[in-house]
């Protein structure tokens, strides 16, 4: 952060007179330091504190194969999440049917992306996505374990998972170099959108905000416990969005990030 | 020591952002598709077979298609025809008109949405410009959602309409078969 922005943001704009004072000091200080530097002698300036050793950042080249490997890892995370959800034995009726069917579709999608990666000369990513494990799977299942509505929270998680998948693939579209790869990725993304809509239908989400029933305005009672809700819609907007994916777990609203460059499988 | 790189490195040229003539042709066709879907929903809404809840649903989806048409027109620029594709209207309005009950109407709408989604899947495989592809990629999942909502309303078996990703490609509407008239 620099001085100018400090002053502007603090509401006291830097006027010309003060700018010259600051500028004049800087020039004088530079002259003093230059004088101290001496001519040809190279004495080390003493330094307080620890010096840190730096390591060069690894080469990270974003390519089609990186995105396809990321897609494979994301699908493997989805397979694992469905496996765990189905293994809990809490999904019944349509939820159980959807869970089994969607997991099967994610298995097919993982194999599809593996083949695409191989076709481009890369090695398919055979493990789950580490960022999804850290940021979604682990905290979500901890919250579900502690929840009084485990079955409801599982459905919320699976609905949000499908949104993360669809929107992540949508975010890949301008990054992929060929139309064929964009079509391939969105063929799976489109299936995820259907999965999301179907999860929303059994969570009880109406189709879209405009179809919500009109309710009378409520009065907030002081001291009342606030009930957190995260609206769920089957077809929420005219255009698919790409942003944080909110969900409700153990009575709290949680936002899941889409996979970004820090979460890719390089 | 050189680490093994699991990612193949390729020399690539950045794809264009702006549509060329071939891209514009895809966008122009897509806009006529969206306006045709608006007309198909108009037929469903005014046909008298839908109960108020499903008429409201149809009205909502109609509005989405109108917004899609506007967005695609913006992407296609001056080349936009701003007309509904009559051949596509004929294909889907006929079963809407022939439906004897609400489910029949919803089934015709489901088939129209499935075809639209498949058409956008094909379009994504043709569009070279990233801006145009991004626009289509924001519409494609919405058509899929519409199809899923309608399938659920009809009570179709999920295994029949949740085909493995490209399973509904044969439903795509080819511009050569649905030429823009007028």
Boltz contact constraints between the chains, C-beta under 6 A:
constraints:
  - contact:
      token1: [A, 63]
      token2: [B, 7]
      max_distance: 6.0
  - contact:
      token1: [A, 65]
      token2: [B, 7]
      max_distance: 6.0
  - contact:
      token1: [A, 65]
      token2: [B, 8]
      max_distance: 6.0
  - contact:
      token1: [A, 66]
      token2: [B, 7]
      max_distance: 6.0
  - contact:
      token1: [A, 101]
      token2: [B, 158]
      max_distance: 6.0
  - contact:
      token1: [A, 108]
      token2: [B, 164]
      max_distance: 6.0
  - contact:
      token1: [A, 120]
      token2: [B, 8]
      max_distance: 6.0
  - contact:
      token1: [A, 121]
      token2: [B, 8]
      max_distance: 6.0
  - contact:
      token1: [A, 122]
      token2: [B, 7]
      max_distance: 6.0
  - contact:
      token1: [A, 122]
      token2: [B, 8]
      max_distance: 6.0
  - contact:
      token1: [A, 123]
      token2: [B, 6]
      max_distance: 6.0
  - contact:
      token1: [A, 166]
      token2: [B, 141]
      max_distance: 6.0
  - contact:
      token1: [A, 170]
      token2: [B, 137]
      max_distance: 6.0
  - contact:
      token1: [A, 173]
      token2: [B, 133]
      max_distance: 6.0
  - contact:
      token1: [A, 173]
      token2: [B, 134]
      max_distance: 6.0
  - contact:
      token1: [A, 173]
      token2: [B, 137]
      max_distance: 6.0
  - contact:
      token1: [A, 174]
      token2: [B, 130]
      max_distance: 6.0
  - contact:
      token1: [A, 174]
      token2: [B, 134]
      max_distance: 6.0
  - contact:
      token1: [A, 177]
      token2: [B, 12]
      max_distance: 6.0
  - contact:
      token1: [A, 177]
      token2: [B, 15]
      max_distance: 6.0
  - contact:
      token1: [A, 179]
      token2: [B, 125]
      max_distance: 6.0
  - contact:
      token1: [A, 179]
      token2: [B, 126]
      max_distance: 6.0
  - contact:
      token1: [A, 179]
      token2: [B, 127]
      max_distance: 6.0
  - contact:
      token1: [A, 179]
      token2: [B, 128]
      max_distance: 6.0
  - contact:
      token1: [A, 180]
      token2: [B, 125]
      max_distance: 6.0
  - contact:
      token1: [A, 182]
      token2: [B, 124]
      max_distance: 6.0
  - contact:
      token1: [A, 182]
      token2: [B, 133]
      max_distance: 6.0
  - contact:
      token1: [A, 183]
      token2: [B, 121]
      max_distance: 6.0
  - contact:
      token1: [A, 183]
      token2: [B, 124]
      max_distance: 6.0
  - contact:
      token1: [A, 183]
      token2: [B, 125]
      max_distance: 6.0
  - contact:
      token1: [A, 186]
      token2: [B, 124]
      max_distance: 6.0
  - contact:
      token1: [A, 186]
      token2: [B, 137]
      max_distance: 6.0
  - contact:
      token1: [A, 186]
      token2: [B, 140]
      max_distance: 6.0
  - contact:
      token1: [A, 187]
      token2: [B, 121]
      max_distance: 6.0
  - contact:
      token1: [A, 187]
      token2: [B, 165]
      max_distance: 6.0
  - contact:
      token1: [A, 187]
      token2: [B, 166]
      max_distance: 6.0
  - contact:
      token1: [A, 188]
      token2: [B, 165]
      max_distance: 6.0
  - contact:
      token1: [A, 190]
      token2: [B, 140]
      max_distance: 6.0
  - contact:
      token1: [A, 190]
      token2: [B, 141]
      max_distance: 6.0
  - contact:
      token1: [A, 190]
      token2: [B, 144]
      max_distance: 6.0
  - contact:
      token1: [A, 191]
      token2: [B, 165]
      max_distance: 6.0
  - contact:
      token1: [A, 193]
      token2: [B, 141]
      max_distance: 6.0
  - contact:
      token1: [A, 193]
      token2: [B, 144]
      max_distance: 6.0
  - contact:
      token1: [A, 193]
      token2: [B, 145]
      max_distance: 6.0
  - contact:
      token1: [A, 194]
      token2: [B, 144]
      max_distance: 6.0
  - contact:
      token1: [A, 194]
      token2: [B, 148]
      max_distance: 6.0
  - contact:
      token1: [A, 197]
      token2: [B, 145]
      max_distance: 6.0
  - contact:
      token1: [A, 197]
      token2: [B, 148]
      max_distance: 6.0
  - contact:
      token1: [A, 197]
      token2: [B, 149]
      max_distance: 6.0
  - contact:
      token1: [A, 198]
      token2: [B, 148]
      max_distance: 6.0
  - contact:
      token1: [A, 201]
      token2: [B, 152]
      max_distance: 6.0
  - contact:
      token1: [A, 207]
      token2: [B, 57]
      max_distance: 6.0
  - contact:
      token1: [A, 207]
      token2: [B, 149]
      max_distance: 6.0
  - contact:
      token1: [A, 208]
      token2: [B, 60]
      max_distance: 6.0
  - contact:
      token1: [A, 211]
      token2: [B, 56]
      max_distance: 6.0
  - contact:
      token1: [A, 234]
      token2: [B, 149]
      max_distance: 6.0
  - contact:
      token1: [A, 235]
      token2: [B, 145]
      max_distance: 6.0
  - contact:
      token1: [A, 235]
      token2: [B, 146]
      max_distance: 6.0
  - contact:
      token1: [A, 235]
      token2: [B, 149]
      max_distance: 6.0
  - contact:
      token1: [A, 238]
      token2: [B, 64]
      max_distance: 6.0
  - contact:
      token1: [A, 238]
      token2: [B, 67]
      max_distance: 6.0
  - contact:
      token1: [A, 239]
      token2: [B, 138]
      max_distance: 6.0
  - contact:
      token1: [A, 240]
      token2: [B, 138]
      max_distance: 6.0
  - contact:
      token1: [A, 240]
      token2: [B, 141]
      max_distance: 6.0
  - contact:
      token1: [A, 240]
      token2: [B, 142]
      max_distance: 6.0
